[in-house]
């Protein structure tokens, strides 16, 4: 019997997500033996999150070298194009995609005084914050979730913004003061979702991973990622996107492209069937590009990379 090795980064969040995935896999496949293998990535060693791919590349290399059979990623860290020989096997059920506000004294974004210092390292969060509250000061905040929480405790920041999903998975939901309304802060494409990646042709690993697949979560992130890809921007760019399934089953995709200072932005939405998620994302991207997005992208520093 083949032992299936599930690869993960070593951060507390990555390990927690992976343990959760492996528990579900064991439930579905009680006869199969699963092992977790931790892979060090440059992202964990403090490389700038502005570099493309830092959280993902080492895991993909380990897959290709057959050191691991299933890689567990945060979907938003995964570039929109996968390397040759690898395949996205499944997207499990997504948790809350929104961004979370954590304040030192103010408990809501609206309650921060002018010139309050907000920590984030994401240009997407920075641009949307400044679009909504141009009076705030945005300061670089790096590191994993634990590091960011202690930076808030140190008094260096009046507030920080993090993905709600990470805090929820770490059972730190009680630290969240406010879930930011997507009207104000559209999440990163894929935020709150996981991705299970396998080698092309490893049918066993693919079948095991696919048992965790959630088609509606997949349709949503497919639309969001197609929007990003259609912009030709990569996730280093100030781009937000959120797809939701309405009560009648319609997929609604909202997307925004901003300038880094938040002074200009183009926001648009589109509705259609979950089955045409990819087309909807690409169409919305064309719409945003035609409405001035091309000029916005041209003015930026070449948003090639990938991140949040
Ligand atoms: N950029 C790193 C990263 N990748 C995934 C998450 C959170 C969990 C998720 O979105 O699934 C985070 C931390 C954050 O942005 O606050």
Boltz pocket constraint, residues with backbone or C-beta under 6 A from the ligand:
constraints:
  - pocket:
      binder: B
      contacts: [[A, 74], [A, 75], [A, 76], [A, 77], [A, 161], [A, 162], [A, 163], [A, 165], [A, 166], [A, 190], [A, 191], [A, 192], [A, 193], [A, 194], [A, 308]]
      max_distance: 6.0
